[in-house]
Amino acid sequence: MSDLLSNHETECRYVIAKFCRTVAKTKRKDRSTEVFGHVSAIRTRAKARDYMTGICACSEQNNVGLRMTVTRLKARLSISMSRYSLLMLPLALLAFVQPGLAQRNDQILLEGFEALYNLDFDVAETHFRRLAELDPQRPEPWNQLAATLWLKIVAGQEKLNLESFSGASLGTDDSSDAVGAQEEKQLRDTIATAVSKADALLARNRQDVQALYAKGVAKAQLAAFEAVAKRSYFAAYRTAREARDLHSEVLKLDPNFKDAALTIGVYDYAVASIPGWLKFFLGAFGLRGDKERGLATIVDVAISGKSARTDAKMLLIVMYNREKKYEESVALLSDLQSRYPRNYLLELSKASVYSRIKEWDQAINSYRSVLQKVEAGNQGYKHLDRSKVLLLLAKANVDQGSVPEGMAIYQEVISDGRSSDNDRANARLWLGRLYDLMKDRTKAVAEYDAILSLKCDPRLKAQAQKYKKDPFGADGKF
């Protein structure tokens, strides 16, 4: 047992031991309260996940039922933190342009960011590697390269998509948490290089605001990678806090350095947006936020910032969608789409917002516009999956009341040889639901049966099995 807890602080050892003695005497129904009561007693910075693991190890020797309780709480904690990580996804789009970068490299820098904001990662990577060669002692090019590398990873995981960008969920059924060992090492090494370059400058001048800002940027990007790509939520929290502290120091030295406030605003908003019970849990570790203050800070950067204005606007889109401030979201999306016309996420997100406010014609026209660009192979759009756009277009038609048109589009997804099994399953699931609502049970069951023969996500098969047993809408819920 001592080996399992060798890395814990003395206070954590004491609390875990006391926890096990106390909870062993506690009624089963009160155990969840005991878990959080004892967690709140920890005032050190021991890792929350390690603390939970320590409790589980203790419980193996004391009470199997207690271990099951803690395991369920860990799962509940991970689900809630995955919602927090949504708020960090737009950091993938933040390349954190640094004021003061050598003017001779401005053209390379601008072209690099033009490519990155248009999701052309290979071109952006080439430009930022060139900048690193031209300014070998500066941390900024390494931060910009890191932004490109980890954005490529998130895109490869299929988490850089409409659902994530609109604040709905982190990725889709096709999303993965897998990260190649070489890709991860390259990214971590790049971030470490940015930190070391910043530290070298700070060793000469601790009040170098550019170096402090660059180090905070590196930490923020690592936090975003941990949360979004790895789902290592506690590691993300810890590193995000380091970034916030560094950028707070920048603002103390230079209150007019508006761009540094962006990380602080994201931190405040994200921490304040998590569920109340988890907020209580994290408060024991000194993690607190303020949603209104965070949002106001980001708005200020979007208006008055220098290099981070675009970054702030992209963050605000996600936050406005979460807060149901759809008019503000559409305005920002229109502005950014005019500046970055190859970024398909902006156009898809605007269509999604139109659907949320029931502007069906606008939504359908936007999805058709995206589809035309995909089919024409337009730059930036050629990598977008046609079937996924068709699914969105079909849903918008059904929501509008144009059910026959929507069903025809779902059939198109099924018959398209390029569609994935998940896309076909989603299309068949919707057709089955619609047939159920039309009281055509035979056709509905045929669609559900077809899903069971596909190599699709088990959750889709589970839904098909559910509707085979109980018709969709039978319970009065749609």
SVG drawing of the C-alpha trace seen along z (x, -y; Angstrom):
<svg xmlns="http://www.w3.org/2000/svg" viewBox="-49 -50 70 58">
<polyline fill="none" stroke="black" stroke-width="0.4" points="0.0,0.0 2.9,-2.4 4.2,-1.9 0.9,-2.9 0.9,-6.1 4.6,-6.9 4.1,-10.0 1.3,-11.5 1.8,-14.2 1.6,-13.5 -1.8,-15.2 -3.2,-13.1 -1.9,-9.9 -3.7,-10.9 -7.0,-11.8 -7.1,-8.6 -6.5,-6.5 -9.1,-8.4 -11.5,-8.1 -11.3,-4.3 -11.9,-4.0 -14.8,-6.3 -16.5,-5.1 -16.2,-1.5 -18.7,-2.4 -20.9,-4.5 -24.2,-3.3 -24.0,-2.5 -26.4,-5.2 -24.3,-7.9 -21.0,-6.9 -21.0,-9.4 -21.3,-12.2 -18.4,-10.8 -16.2,-10.7 -16.7,-14.4 -16.5,-15.4 -13.1,-13.9 -11.9,-15.2 -12.8,-18.7 -10.6,-18.2 -7.5,-18.0 -5.9,-21.5 -2.7,-20.3 -2.2,-20.0 -2.2,-16.3 -3.5,-15.0 -7.2,-14.3 -7.1,-11.3 -4.2,-9.8 -6.1,-10.5 -9.1,-8.6 -6.8,-5.7 -5.4,-5.6 -8.8,-5.4 -9.6,-2.5 -6.4,-0.7 -7.4,-1.1 -10.9,0.1 -9.6,3.3 -8.4,4.2 -11.5,2.9 -14.7,3.0 -15.5,4.0 -18.7,2.1 -16.8,-1.1 -14.5,-0.5 -17.5,-0.3 -18.9,-3.6 -15.6,-5.4 -15.3,-3.9 -18.8,-5.2 -17.8,-8.7 -14.6,-8.6 -16.7,-7.9 -19.1,-10.7 -16.2,-13.0 -14.8,-12.1 -18.1,-12.8 -18.4,-16.2 -14.8,-17.1 -15.3,-16.1 -17.8,-18.9 -15.2,-21.3 -12.7,-20.1 -15.2,-21.3 -14.4,-24.9 -10.7,-24.2 -11.1,-22.9 -11.1,-26.4 -7.6,-26.8 -6.6,-24.5 -7.4,-27.4 -5.3,-29.8 -1.8,-30.2 -1.1,-33.0 0.6,-35.5 3.3,-37.2 3.7,-41.0 7.3,-41.9 8.2,-39.1 10.9,-40.2 9.4,-42.4 11.4,-40.8 9.5,-37.6 6.0,-39.2 5.1,-37.9 5.9,-34.3 4.0,-34.7 0.9,-36.1 0.9,-33.4 1.3,-30.8 -1.6,-32.1 -3.8,-32.5 -3.2,-28.8 -3.8,-27.7 -7.1,-29.6 -8.2,-28.0 -7.3,-24.6 -4.5,-24.1 -2.1,-22.5 0.7,-21.3 1.2,-24.8 1.1,-26.3 3.6,-23.8 6.0,-24.6 5.8,-28.4 6.3,-28.0 9.2,-25.7 10.8,-28.3 10.2,-31.0 11.9,-28.8 15.0,-28.6 15.0,-32.3 14.5,-33.2 16.2,-30.3 16.3,-32.0 12.6,-33.0 9.9,-30.8 7.1,-32.2 7.7,-30.2 7.8,-27.0 4.4,-27.9 3.0,-28.5 4.4,-25.2 2.9,-23.4 -0.5,-24.9 -0.4,-23.5 0.8,-20.0 -1.8,-19.5 -4.5,-20.9 -3.6,-18.2 -3.8,-15.6 -7.3,-16.7 -8.5,-16.8 -7.1,-13.3 -9.2,-12.2 -12.3,-13.7 -12.8,-16.1 -12.3,-19.2 -15.9,-19.1 -19.2,-20.9 -20.4,-19.3 -17.3,-20.3 -17.0,-23.8 -20.6,-24.6 -20.4,-23.6 -22.7,-20.6 -20.4,-17.7 -16.7,-16.7 -16.6,-15.0 -19.0,-12.4 -19.4,-8.6 -16.5,-8.5 -14.1,-10.4 -11.1,-8.6 -8.8,-9.4 -5.9,-7.6 -2.7,-9.6 0.3,-8.2 3.4,-7.9 5.6,-9.8 3.0,-12.5 2.6,-13.0 6.4,-13.1 6.9,-15.6 4.2,-17.9 5.5,-17.6 9.1,-18.2 8.0,-21.3 6.1,-22.7 9.1,-21.9 11.3,-23.8 9.1,-26.8 9.2,-26.7 13.0,-26.4 13.4,-29.3 11.2,-31.4 13.0,-30.3 16.3,-31.3 15.0,-34.8 13.5,-35.0 16.8,-34.0 18.3,-37.2 15.2,-39.3 12.5,-38.0 10.2,-40.9 10.4,-40.1 6.6,-40.2 7.1,-38.7 8.9,-35.7 6.3,-35.3 3.5,-35.5 5.2,-32.9 5.7,-30.5 2.0,-30.9 1.0,-30.2 3.0,-27.0 1.3,-25.9 -2.1,-26.8 -1.6,-24.7 -0.4,-21.7 -3.5,-22.0 -5.7,-22.1 -4.0,-19.0 -4.3,-17.1 -8.1,-17.9 -9.2,-17.5 -6.8,-14.9 -6.0,-12.9 -9.0,-13.5 -6.5,-13.9 -8.6,-16.4 -6.8,-16.9 -3.5,-17.3 -5.2,-19.9 -6.6,-21.8 -3.2,-21.9 -1.4,-23.1 -4.2,-25.6 -3.7,-27.1 0.0,-27.6 -0.8,-29.4 -3.3,-31.6 -0.8,-32.5 1.9,-33.4 -0.5,-35.6 -1.7,-37.2 1.9,-38.1 2.2,-39.6 -0.9,-41.8 0.6,-43.0 3.7,-44.1 1.9,-45.5 -1.9,-46.1 -2.2,-47.1 -1.1,-43.7 -4.7,-42.7 -3.8,-39.5 -2.6,-38.0 -6.1,-38.3 -7.5,-35.7 -6.1,-32.7 -7.4,-34.1 -10.9,-34.6 -11.0,-31.1 -10.0,-29.7 -12.5,-31.7 -15.4,-30.8 -14.5,-27.1 -14.1,-26.5 -17.3,-28.4 -19.2,-26.3 -18.7,-22.9 -21.5,-21.4 -22.0,-22.6 -21.1,-19.3 -17.8,-19.2 -17.2,-22.8 -17.3,-22.1 -14.9,-19.2 -12.4,-21.3 -12.7,-24.2 -10.9,-22.1 -7.9,-22.3 -8.1,-26.0 -9.8,-25.9 -12.4,-28.6 -13.8,-30.6 -16.3,-33.3 -18.4,-32.9 -19.5,-36.5 -16.1,-37.8 -14.5,-35.3 -16.9,-36.1 -16.5,-39.9 -12.7,-39.4 -12.8,-37.5 -15.2,-40.1 -12.7,-42.8 -9.9,-41.0 -12.0,-40.5 -12.6,-44.3 -9.4,-45.8 -6.8,-43.0 -4.0,-43.2 -2.8,-39.8 -5.4,-37.7 -8.6,-39.4 -9.4,-36.6 -8.7,-34.0 -11.0,-35.7 -13.8,-35.8 -13.5,-32.0 -13.7,-31.3 -16.7,-33.6 -18.6,-31.6 -18.4,-28.5 -19.4,-30.4 -22.2,-32.3 -23.6,-29.0 -23.5,-27.5 -25.2,-30.6 -27.8,-30.6 -26.7,-34.0 -27.2,-33.0 -27.5,-36.4 -24.1,-37.3 -22.7,-34.0 -24.0,-34.4 -22.5,-37.9 -19.1,-36.6 -19.3,-33.6 -20.2,-35.9 -17.3,-38.1 -14.8,-35.3 -16.1,-33.4 -15.5,-36.5 -11.9,-36.5 -11.2,-32.8 -13.4,-31.4 -11.7,-28.0 -12.5,-27.2 -15.5,-24.9 -16.2,-24.8 -17.3,-28.4 -19.9,-27.9 -21.1,-24.6 -21.4,-26.3 -23.5,-29.1 -25.8,-26.6 -26.1,-24.8 -26.9,-28.1 -29.6,-28.8 -31.2,-25.4 -31.1,-26.2 -33.1,-29.4 -35.4,-27.6 -34.3,-29.6 -34.7,-26.5 -34.3,-28.1 -31.1,-29.8 -29.8,-26.5 -30.7,-24.4 -29.2,-27.0 -26.0,-27.0 -25.7,-23.2 -26.3,-23.1 -23.6,-25.7 -21.1,-23.6 -22.2,-20.5 -21.6,-22.2 -18.1,-23.2 -17.3,-19.7 -18.5,-18.2 -16.5,-20.9 -13.4,-20.0 -12.9,-23.6 -9.7,-24.3 -10.4,-23.6 -13.6,-21.7 -12.3,-18.8 -11.3,-17.0 -14.9,-17.3 -17.0,-14.1 -19.9,-14.5 -22.1,-12.0 -21.8,-14.0 -23.0,-17.1 -25.9,-15.2 -26.9,-13.9 -27.1,-17.5 -29.0,-18.6 -31.5,-15.8 -32.1,-16.6 -32.7,-20.3 -35.3,-19.3 -37.1,-17.0 -37.0,-19.7 -38.5,-22.2 -41.3,-19.7 -40.0,-18.7 -40.0,-15.0 -40.0,-13.4 -37.0,-15.5 -35.2,-14.6 -35.9,-10.9 -34.7,-11.0 -31.4,-12.5 -31.0,-9.8 -31.5,-7.2 -28.7,-9.0 -26.3,-8.5 -27.2,-4.8 -26.6,-4.2 -23.4,-6.3 -20.5,-3.9 -18.2,-6.5 -20.4,-6.6 -19.0,-5.0 -21.0,-2.3 -21.6,-4.9 -23.1,-7.3 -25.3,-4.6 -26.4,-3.5 -27.3,-7.1 -29.3,-7.5 -31.1,-4.2 -31.8,-5.1 -33.5,-8.3 -35.5,-6.5 -36.6,-4.0 -37.8,-6.7 -39.6,-8.5 -41.4,-5.3 -42.4,-4.7 -43.9,-8.1 -45.7,-7.3 -47.0,-4.1 -45.2,-2.0 -43.8,0.5 -42.7,3.0 -40.4,0.5 -39.1,-0.8 -38.1,2.6 -36.4,3.3 -34.2,0.2 -33.3,1.2 -32.4,4.7 -30.2,3.3 -28.2,1.4 -27.5,4.6 -25.6,6.0 -23.3,3.0 -19.9,2.6 -21.0,-0.6 -20.7,-2.1 -22.3,0.2 -24.3,-2.7 -26.1,-2.9 -26.9,0.8 -28.2,0.4 -30.6,-2.2 -31.7,0.0 -32.4,2.8 -34.3,0.5 -36.6,-0.7 -37.1,2.8 -38.5,3.6 -40.4,0.3 -41.3,-1.8 -39.8,-5.3 -42.3,-7.8 -44.3,-5.1 -43.5,-6.8 -44.6,-10.2 -41.0,-11.5 -39.5,-12.6"/>
</svg>
